[in-house]
């Protein structure tokens, strides 16, 4: 084995749907204002007693059941999150226990905020490629609504809760490309998430300018690292932050035939969950054929970014 492959996908979203109309009764905003600025129509809100570990476990279980994978064969669990209130045990350890995995899986959490899943997937790919693991569950999950001031219309309109997961296993040929990752230290405080009353805040305009100027070049670099041209992409799954960031990217890099995920419309910004959540929905929709190259690209708090090209399972 010389690489890894995503063999199944899964996701989980809470039952409660908070649409723009209901939100406009909580804070001074409107459906038209939200749609025009960020493209979000609704988001999911977890119940007060629904934890990050709950959502992560549900998504991981969904990914395992997607292809009937035996949990006992999982020897690595990586969970990307920035909103878990527990310091120990890690979310990954809680997921491993709840799924009834084998006796010695490696477990770890990764905090790279909105790019966390792509970082975690890269770590799983590297572990498998070097022989340190054979089959991994990688989860992105966040309960952003725990850190929201519902009277602040600049932030409460943006976020939602959820989780997405993939199962990655050893492959005779690499179907997950080498990662391109990095950060912008001077913008490290552009996105801040603290306990309430401070909560979630961001320098929205600065982040938006960075994404519109820098994202296309980094996306092309990810494709170069994978050895494909942007025109060969079957799909693009960006961090679901803002529809005005997501929609133009394909045209700007020349991905003329790529299906572009716009899950932000129905899920909002779910931070580390946004890429795997959108990927799971896209794969299950059947809109992307098996084996087609998919660009995954996360960016956000830190200001950290990471991306790779994967083959559709």
Phi, psi and omega in degrees: 000135182235004181196197179224166182214139170283121184252343177202161182227160177198163178202166178212138173226143178299161183289323188288125176256126176249104181269173185296326181297314178294320180297325180294344176272350179261332185213159182287088178204185179206160177300318181297317182295315181294314182298318182292322185278318187229347176083009182272132177256328181202168176210162178259142181236122180289152176294155181306325182265009179267117188265169174301318179295324176301309183294319179299317180296317180298318179292318179296318178297320178298319179294321178294317181288338181304323180236017178062040183278134180287119180303333182296340181273359180276123179243009177208131175232122177236127179241125175263122178199154174233008187236014177283128180282341181276138173269325176204138000290155178297161176300320180299319178295321178294320178296314180301317180294316183291330180277350181068045181289178180301181189282341187224040179291142171286138183226137178200150172257150177234131177243096171232026176054236189290339177262010186301319182297316180295326172296313182296319178297321178297318179295319178295317178300315180294321179296318180290317181297330181266000177087007180280344178209161179241330180209128187232149167255126179240126185236140167244127186209140173207144173247075186296332186292347174289345187241022186251136169270108186288359174262356180260103186288345180285339181242324186293338179287343193271325201256157174213174182246152177166183181208148173223153185213156172224155169253128182241135179221166181300143183222145179294338174225144183296124174243008169233118186285162173303143184283149165249117181219161182177192180204170176238090186304326180294343177248024183298335179255020180289336176232123184234133177230111180232167175299150175297145019273354181291309175065213184265130174214157179207157172270080191303314182293321179295317179295318180298318179297319180296315182296320183286334181265326188257331186302315182302318181295320179292321178299319177294324177296321177298316178296319177300317180297328179276350179077028177229159175273148177306329180293344179272351183296136175272334181200159176231127176237099177269164167304130187274076184262317189198130182298331180288343173271319188289309189297320184284345191297317183304314180294322184290334179257359178084025178273074193290333183251007186283138169281127183254121179289132176235044181296342179305330182300318184255351183239344186071193178272110181254021174057236183297340180280343194295319181291308180292329177296312179294321179297315181299314180296320181294314181298316183288342177288341182078009182282346181238124183290151177303135180091348180291142179285134181237126175277121172253134186208113178249148180201153178156230186306137176134321331292103184252153176216156177198146178199157177205165174255129178240157175269134182297128180291000000 
